[in-house]
């Protein structure tokens, strides 16, 4: 299995990623070892994750998410394109 996830950073921005081991990857981000973007914006909070059968599917969703502006990320791949960015607010509450 694979995961696509969204983190909310301390500065209010969002970070999306994909991984095969969600718990390990979130632990890396929260410890400051997850990457350049999140280590400079600690603490981070997991606001949502979606499981996929294949890492290629999770990665494709990550890239779709990154296509939205950083403060308004899409909630799920099943949401219509026009409402993806608006759907994050409901997902992150």
PyMOL CGO cylinders between C-alpha atoms (Angstrom):
from pymol import cmd
from pymol.cgo import CYLINDER

trace = [
    CYLINDER, 0.00, 0.00, 0.00, 0.97, 3.62, -0.46, 0.3, 1, 1, 1, 1, 1, 1,
    CYLINDER, 0.97, 3.62, -0.46, -0.18, 6.93, 0.94, 0.3, 1, 1, 1, 1, 1, 1,
    CYLINDER, -0.18, 6.93, 0.94, -0.61, 10.52, -0.17, 0.3, 1, 1, 1, 1, 1, 1,
    CYLINDER, -0.61, 10.52, -0.17, -0.61, 12.94, 2.74, 0.3, 1, 1, 1, 1, 1, 1,
    CYLINDER, -0.61, 12.94, 2.74, -0.95, 16.64, 3.51, 0.3, 1, 1, 1, 1, 1, 1,
    CYLINDER, -0.95, 16.64, 3.51, 0.77, 18.42, 6.38, 0.3, 1, 1, 1, 1, 1, 1,
    CYLINDER, 0.77, 18.42, 6.38, -0.13, 21.84, 7.74, 0.3, 1, 1, 1, 1, 1, 1,
    CYLINDER, -0.13, 21.84, 7.74, 3.02, 23.75, 8.64, 0.3, 1, 1, 1, 1, 1, 1,
    CYLINDER, 3.02, 23.75, 8.64, 3.50, 26.24, 11.48, 0.3, 1, 1, 1, 1, 1, 1,
    CYLINDER, 3.50, 26.24, 11.48, 3.37, 29.15, 9.03, 0.3, 1, 1, 1, 1, 1, 1,
    CYLINDER, 3.37, 29.15, 9.03, -0.06, 28.05, 7.75, 0.3, 1, 1, 1, 1, 1, 1,
    CYLINDER, -0.06, 28.05, 7.75, 1.24, 26.63, 4.46, 0.3, 1, 1, 1, 1, 1, 1,
    CYLINDER, 1.24, 26.63, 4.46, 0.66, 23.04, 3.36, 0.3, 1, 1, 1, 1, 1, 1,
    CYLINDER, 0.66, 23.04, 3.36, 3.02, 20.30, 2.24, 0.3, 1, 1, 1, 1, 1, 1,
    CYLINDER, 3.02, 20.30, 2.24, 1.98, 17.23, 0.29, 0.3, 1, 1, 1, 1, 1, 1,
    CYLINDER, 1.98, 17.23, 0.29, 3.90, 14.02, -0.14, 0.3, 1, 1, 1, 1, 1, 1,
    CYLINDER, 3.90, 14.02, -0.14, 3.59, 10.34, -0.91, 0.3, 1, 1, 1, 1, 1, 1,
    CYLINDER, 3.59, 10.34, -0.91, 5.13, 7.34, 0.80, 0.3, 1, 1, 1, 1, 1, 1,
    CYLINDER, 5.13, 7.34, 0.80, 4.85, 3.61, 1.37, 0.3, 1, 1, 1, 1, 1, 1,
    CYLINDER, 4.85, 3.61, 1.37, 5.25, 3.98, 5.14, 0.3, 1, 1, 1, 1, 1, 1,
    CYLINDER, 5.25, 3.98, 5.14, 3.09, 6.81, 6.45, 0.3, 1, 1, 1, 1, 1, 1,
    CYLINDER, 3.09, 6.81, 6.45, 4.02, 6.51, 10.13, 0.3, 1, 1, 1, 1, 1, 1,
    CYLINDER, 4.02, 6.51, 10.13, 7.76, 6.57, 9.39, 0.3, 1, 1, 1, 1, 1, 1,
    CYLINDER, 7.76, 6.57, 9.39, 7.45, 9.50, 6.98, 0.3, 1, 1, 1, 1, 1, 1,
    CYLINDER, 7.45, 9.50, 6.98, 5.37, 11.60, 9.37, 0.3, 1, 1, 1, 1, 1, 1,
    CYLINDER, 5.37, 11.60, 9.37, 7.89, 10.87, 12.14, 0.3, 1, 1, 1, 1, 1, 1,
    CYLINDER, 7.89, 10.87, 12.14, 10.66, 12.12, 9.83, 0.3, 1, 1, 1, 1, 1, 1,
    CYLINDER, 10.66, 12.12, 9.83, 8.77, 15.33, 9.13, 0.3, 1, 1, 1, 1, 1, 1,
    CYLINDER, 8.77, 15.33, 9.13, 7.94, 16.01, 12.79, 0.3, 1, 1, 1, 1, 1, 1,
    CYLINDER, 7.94, 16.01, 12.79, 11.56, 15.45, 13.83, 0.3, 1, 1, 1, 1, 1, 1,
    CYLINDER, 11.56, 15.45, 13.83, 12.85, 17.89, 11.22, 0.3, 1, 1, 1, 1, 1, 1,
    CYLINDER, 12.85, 17.89, 11.22, 14.32, 15.19, 8.99, 0.3, 1, 1, 1, 1, 1, 1,
    CYLINDER, 14.32, 15.19, 8.99, 11.51, 15.12, 6.43, 0.3, 1, 1, 1, 1, 1, 1,
    CYLINDER, 11.51, 15.12, 6.43, 12.82, 17.61, 3.93, 0.3, 1, 1, 1, 1, 1, 1,
    CYLINDER, 12.82, 17.61, 3.93, 13.93, 21.19, 3.44, 0.3, 1, 1, 1, 1, 1, 1,
    CYLINDER, 13.93, 21.19, 3.44, 10.45, 22.66, 3.22, 0.3, 1, 1, 1, 1, 1, 1,
    CYLINDER, 10.45, 22.66, 3.22, 8.99, 21.17, 6.39, 0.3, 1, 1, 1, 1, 1, 1,
    CYLINDER, 8.99, 21.17, 6.39, 12.12, 21.34, 8.56, 0.3, 1, 1, 1, 1, 1, 1,
    CYLINDER, 12.12, 21.34, 8.56, 12.01, 25.13, 8.27, 0.3, 1, 1, 1, 1, 1, 1,
    CYLINDER, 12.01, 25.13, 8.27, 8.31, 25.28, 9.18, 0.3, 1, 1, 1, 1, 1, 1,
    CYLINDER, 8.31, 25.28, 9.18, 8.01, 23.13, 12.31, 0.3, 1, 1, 1, 1, 1, 1,
    CYLINDER, 8.01, 23.13, 12.31, 5.88, 22.04, 13.92, 0.3, 1, 1, 1, 1, 1, 1,
    CYLINDER, 5.88, 22.04, 13.92, 3.86, 20.26, 11.25, 0.3, 1, 1, 1, 1, 1, 1,
    CYLINDER, 3.86, 20.26, 11.25, 0.50, 18.55, 11.65, 0.3, 1, 1, 1, 1, 1, 1,
    CYLINDER, 0.50, 18.55, 11.65, -0.97, 15.76, 9.54, 0.3, 1, 1, 1, 1, 1, 1,
    CYLINDER, -0.97, 15.76, 9.54, -4.29, 17.06, 8.23, 0.3, 1, 1, 1, 1, 1, 1,
    CYLINDER, -4.29, 17.06, 8.23, -5.15, 14.19, 5.92, 0.3, 1, 1, 1, 1, 1, 1,
    CYLINDER, -5.15, 14.19, 5.92, -3.99, 11.06, 4.19, 0.3, 1, 1, 1, 1, 1, 1,
    CYLINDER, -3.99, 11.06, 4.19, -5.39, 8.83, 1.51, 0.3, 1, 1, 1, 1, 1, 1,
    CYLINDER, -5.39, 8.83, 1.51, -4.38, 5.24, 0.91, 0.3, 1, 1, 1, 1, 1, 1,
    CYLINDER, -4.38, 5.24, 0.91, -3.71, 3.92, -2.61, 0.3, 1, 1, 1, 1, 1, 1,
    CYLINDER, -3.71, 3.92, -2.61, -2.99, 0.46, -3.98, 0.3, 1, 1, 1, 1, 1, 1,
    CYLINDER, -2.99, 0.46, -3.98, 0.18, 1.59, -5.75, 0.3, 1, 1, 1, 1, 1, 1,
    CYLINDER, 0.18, 1.59, -5.75, 2.90, 4.17, -5.10, 0.3, 1, 1, 1, 1, 1, 1,
    CYLINDER, 2.90, 4.17, -5.10, 2.47, 5.46, -8.65, 0.3, 1, 1, 1, 1, 1, 1,
    CYLINDER, 2.47, 5.46, -8.65, -1.17, 6.34, -7.85, 0.3, 1, 1, 1, 1, 1, 1,
    CYLINDER, -1.17, 6.34, -7.85, -0.15, 8.06, -4.61, 0.3, 1, 1, 1, 1, 1, 1,
    CYLINDER, -0.15, 8.06, -4.61, 2.58, 9.99, -6.40, 0.3, 1, 1, 1, 1, 1, 1,
    CYLINDER, 2.58, 9.99, -6.40, 0.18, 11.10, -9.14, 0.3, 1, 1, 1, 1, 1, 1,
    CYLINDER, 0.18, 11.10, -9.14, -2.21, 12.43, -6.49, 0.3, 1, 1, 1, 1, 1, 1,
    CYLINDER, -2.21, 12.43, -6.49, 0.67, 14.23, -4.76, 0.3, 1, 1, 1, 1, 1, 1,
    CYLINDER, 0.67, 14.23, -4.76, 1.45, 16.02, -8.03, 0.3, 1, 1, 1, 1, 1, 1,
    CYLINDER, 1.45, 16.02, -8.03, -2.22, 16.98, -8.49, 0.3, 1, 1, 1, 1, 1, 1,
    CYLINDER, -2.22, 16.98, -8.49, -2.25, 18.40, -4.98, 0.3, 1, 1, 1, 1, 1, 1,
    CYLINDER, -2.25, 18.40, -4.98, 0.90, 20.38, -5.66, 0.3, 1, 1, 1, 1, 1, 1,
    CYLINDER, 0.90, 20.38, -5.66, -0.90, 21.97, -8.59, 0.3, 1, 1, 1, 1, 1, 1,
    CYLINDER, -0.90, 21.97, -8.59, -3.09, 23.98, -6.20, 0.3, 1, 1, 1, 1, 1, 1,
    CYLINDER, -3.09, 23.98, -6.20, -1.89, 27.05, -4.41, 0.3, 1, 1, 1, 1, 1, 1,
    CYLINDER, -1.89, 27.05, -4.41, -0.03, 26.22, -1.18, 0.3, 1, 1, 1, 1, 1, 1,
    CYLINDER, -0.03, 26.22, -1.18, -2.67, 27.55, 1.21, 0.3, 1, 1, 1, 1, 1, 1,
    CYLINDER, -2.67, 27.55, 1.21, -5.54, 25.72, -0.47, 0.3, 1, 1, 1, 1, 1, 1,
    CYLINDER, -5.54, 25.72, -0.47, -4.67, 22.10, -1.22, 0.3, 1, 1, 1, 1, 1, 1,
    CYLINDER, -4.67, 22.10, -1.22, -7.21, 19.58, -2.59, 0.3, 1, 1, 1, 1, 1, 1,
    CYLINDER, -7.21, 19.58, -2.59, -8.77, 17.08, -0.26, 0.3, 1, 1, 1, 1, 1, 1,
    CYLINDER, -8.77, 17.08, -0.26, -9.09, 13.92, -2.33, 0.3, 1, 1, 1, 1, 1, 1,
    CYLINDER, -9.09, 13.92, -2.33, -8.61, 12.81, -5.92, 0.3, 1, 1, 1, 1, 1, 1,
    CYLINDER, -8.61, 12.81, -5.92, -12.33, 12.07, -6.19, 0.3, 1, 1, 1, 1, 1, 1,
    CYLINDER, -12.33, 12.07, -6.19, -13.30, 15.70, -5.71, 0.3, 1, 1, 1, 1, 1, 1,
    CYLINDER, -13.30, 15.70, -5.71, -14.17, 17.66, -8.84, 0.3, 1, 1, 1, 1, 1, 1,
    CYLINDER, -14.17, 17.66, -8.84, -11.24, 19.87, -9.96, 0.3, 1, 1, 1, 1, 1, 1,
    CYLINDER, -11.24, 19.87, -9.96, -13.15, 23.09, -9.25, 0.3, 1, 1, 1, 1, 1, 1,
    CYLINDER, -13.15, 23.09, -9.25, -13.82, 22.10, -5.66, 0.3, 1, 1, 1, 1, 1, 1,
    CYLINDER, -13.82, 22.10, -5.66, -10.52, 20.38, -4.76, 0.3, 1, 1, 1, 1, 1, 1,
    CYLINDER, -10.52, 20.38, -4.76, -8.90, 23.43, -3.26, 0.3, 1, 1, 1, 1, 1, 1,
    CYLINDER, -8.90, 23.43, -3.26, -12.02, 24.42, -1.35, 0.3, 1, 1, 1, 1, 1, 1,
    CYLINDER, -12.02, 24.42, -1.35, -12.41, 20.88, 0.02, 0.3, 1, 1, 1, 1, 1, 1,
    CYLINDER, -12.41, 20.88, 0.02, -9.22, 21.07, 2.11, 0.3, 1, 1, 1, 1, 1, 1,
    CYLINDER, -9.22, 21.07, 2.11, -10.96, 23.17, 4.74, 0.3, 1, 1, 1, 1, 1, 1,
    CYLINDER, -10.96, 23.17, 4.74, -13.44, 20.38, 5.42, 0.3, 1, 1, 1, 1, 1, 1,
    CYLINDER, -13.44, 20.38, 5.42, -10.72, 17.70, 5.35, 0.3, 1, 1, 1, 1, 1, 1,
    CYLINDER, -10.72, 17.70, 5.35, -8.44, 19.46, 7.80, 0.3, 1, 1, 1, 1, 1, 1,
    CYLINDER, -8.44, 19.46, 7.80, -11.03, 20.06, 10.52, 0.3, 1, 1, 1, 1, 1, 1,
]
cmd.load_cgo(trace, "trace")
